[in-house]
Amino acid sequence: MGDAYESLTVDVGDHVARVTLTGPGKGNAMGPAFWAELPVAFATLDADPDVRAIVLTGSGRNFSYGLDLVSMGGTLAPVLADGAMAKPRTDFHTELKAMQGSITAVADCRTPVIASIHGWCIGGGVDLISAVDIRYASADAKFSVREVKVAMVADVGSLARLPMILNDGHLRELALTGKDVDAARAEKIGLVNDVFPDAEASLAAAHATASEIAANPPLVVRGIKDVLDEQRTAQVSASLRYVAAWNSAFLASKDLTEGITAMFEKRPPEFTGE
């Protein structure tokens, strides 16, 4: 396809599109280009009658490190300022709703999406894979709903969509600890459908499943997604609205500053509950 994106590449052949995350942040971290381009790319593919299934993967050694805190710092800074009043909080709320919409564009895509995950899938990476239909992983894949570790409530989709993917205890364990889980554990708790020996095998399996879906009647495939999604859209939408308001009120804290600082300084944080 002729579309030139900074944060991803799109390749189409035999009714299957492959979307590959390319950064530009380290580990395909999600910066401004990602949030702007993802919904455009998926809307374009969804509107293309020649595309009947989409494979989503990451370039290099990892799927995604999640939110690019360096390049997205400008979004957080006004809310973190002492005495931030309604205007910066309202601006943050608007920005957050737009970021939520970027991930929702993947969930709302009528064309089925299969993710192939290798290496790290952290924070925003989990938000993203929670919005796809089918998840495959390589044996080296590692997952973390890590926001709690930097004093954030995950707000771009994980807490809204994972309740319909994982059982409640497993979800709470991931979200409350921020722990890393390997591919075998991810498969056991139902976060991924299947695990393959390496990234190449996982990607091949994703393409095989995409081809299988693409061989089915396309309008019926879209109908199946539409009917399945009817059970969740209202619940997900309400959860996203609530967390956007919650974080606009309560995200700013000394603990958030400490969490981010400690991460960049590669030391354990000391949280005080302030």
N, C-alpha and C positions, 0 to 999 in steps of 0.2 A: 504494500500500500504506500501511497505517496506522502502520507501524513508524517511530518517530522516532529518528534517529541524529544524533550530533553531527558525525561525520567524513565522512559520505557520505549521499547520497540514493538512493532506489530508486524507479524508475518501471516499471510493467509494462503492456504492451499488445500484443495480437496474438501471444501466446505468447513474446514477447521482453522480458526485463528489462534496464533500463539502470541500472548502478551508477555514480554520479558521485562522485569524491573531492572533498571540500569543505573540507579543513583540519582543525581551525581554524587550524593553523599556516600561516605564509606559504608560498605555492607548494604547498599541500596537503601540507605536511610531516607526517610520520607520528608523532603523539604518542600518549599513553595511550589516547585514545578510539579511534583507528584500530586499534590492536592488539587492543583489546577487542571492537570492533564488527564488524570485517571477517569473522571466522569465524562470528559469529551471522547476519550478513546473508546470507552464502553458504550456510550450512546451511539457513536459512529458504527461500531461493530453490530450493535443490536438492530440498527436500521438497515443493515446490509443483508438482503435476502440470500446472498451466496454463503453467508456465515451461519452455520447451524450448531456449532459448539465452539467453546473458547477454552484454551489451556492457559493457565497463569503460572509463571515461574519467575525465578530470580537469576540474574547473571552472576558470574563469579562463584565464590565459595559459600555464599549465604543467600537465603531467601530475602530477609530484611531485618535490619537492626531496629526497625520501628522509627518513631518520630525523630527527625534530625533536630536535636535540641539547639545545636549551634545556629543553623540557618533559620530556625523557627523562634529564636529567642525574642524577636521583636513582637511576637504575638503575646508572649507571657509578660514581658517587661512592664507594660502600663498597669497591669493588674497587681503586680508584685510591689509596685511603688507604695510607700507608706501613705496611708490615708486615701487610697484609691476610691474615688467616688463613683457615682452612677455612670458617668460618660465612659471611662475606660472599661468598666465592667460590662456595659452595654455593647461596646465595640468588641470586647472579647467574646461575648455571647454570640454576636453576629458571626464572628470568625469561626467559632467552634461549630455553630450550626452548619456553616459551609463545609467544614472538614467532615462532619458527620455525613453530609450529603454526598461527599466524594465516595465514601465507602458504601453508602446506601445505593449509589448508582450501580455498583457491582451486584448487590443483592436484588435490585429491581430489574436488572437486565433479564429479558425474557429468554435470551439464549443461554443454555446451560454452561456453567463455568466449572472447570476442574482445575484445582491447584496441585502443583507438584512442588513439594517443599524440601529443600536440602539445607544443611547448615543451620544457622540461627534463624529463628522466627520469634521476634521479641516485640512485646507491646503492640505498637501499631500494626506489626506484621500479623499478630493474632486477630486484631480487629478486622484486617483484610480477609484472612482465610475464613473467619466466621461468617463472611458474607457470600461465600461461594457454595456450590451445590455438593461437590465431592472433593475430598482431600486425600492425596497420596503423599507419602513421605519416603525419603531415603533413610537408610539405617543411621546416618550421621546427623539427622535432623534433631534440633533441640528447640523446645518451646518454653516461653515464659510470659505470663501476664504480669509484667514487671513494674507496672506503674506504682504499686504500693511502695516499692523500694525507693522511689524518688518522691514520696509523699503526694501522690496523685491518685484520685479515683479515675480509673479508666473510663473515658468519656466518648469514644468514637465508635463504639459498637460491640466490643467484647462482652460487656455486662448485659447488653440488650439481647444479643443473639446466642451467646453460649448456653443460656438456660434451655434452649430448644435443641442443643446438640449434646450437652453433657448432663449427667445426673447432678443433682443439687450439691451433694457432698463433694464430688470431685471438682466442680466449678469453684465452690467456696475455698477449697484447699488451695487451688491455683491462685485465686484472686487475693486471698488473705495472706498467703506466704510470699507470693512473688517468685516461688521456687522455679528452677529449671527442671523440665521433664524431658526424657529422651524419647526417641521414636517408639520404642517398645511400649513404654508407659502410655504414650499418646494413643497408640492403637488400642491398648487394653481399656482405656477409659472412654474410647469412642471419639476422640478428637480427630483422628485420621481413620480412613477406611482400610488402608493397607500400607505395609512397609516393604520397601524394595532394597536390594543390596547397596545401590549407589544412586547418585543423582540422575545418571543417564538412564538407568532402568526405571526409576520413578517417572521421569519425563516420558519415556516410551510407553509406559502403562497409561499415563494420562492421555497421550495421543491416541492410544488404542481405544480407550473408553470414549473419547471425544468422537472418534470415527464411527464407533458403534451407535452413539446417539445421533450422529449426523445422517446415518443410514435410515433412521426412522422418519415417519411423516412429520415435517417441521411444524406445522400448525398444531398438531396434537402434542408434540413435545412442549411447545410454548404453553399450551393449555394445561398440561400437567403441572408445569412450574406455577402457573397462575393459580390453579386450584390449591396446590400445596401451600403457596405463600399466603393465601387468604387467611389461613389459621394463625399467621404470625404478624402480619403487617401492623395491625392496631397495637398489639403488645409491644413490638419493637419501637414503633413511633412514640408511644407514651413514655417508654423507658429513656429514649434519646432526649426527648423534650425535658424530662425531669432531671437527668444528669447534667444537661447543659445549664439549666437554672441553678442546680446545686453547686456546680463548679464555678459558675460566675460569682456566686456568693462566697464560697468557702475554699476555693483553690489556694488563694494567696495565704502563705504561712511562713513562719521561720523555718519550719521543718522542710518545706519545699525548697527554699533557698539552700538549706543544709544538704538535702538529698542530692540536688543537682551539683553543688560544689564538691561534695564527697565523691560523686561519680567521676567528675573531671579530674579530681586529685587522686583517684584510685585508692581511697581509704574507706574504712567502714564509717557510715554516718552515725551521728549521735542525735537522736530525736528527743525532743523535750515536750512535745504536745502543745506547741505554741504556734 
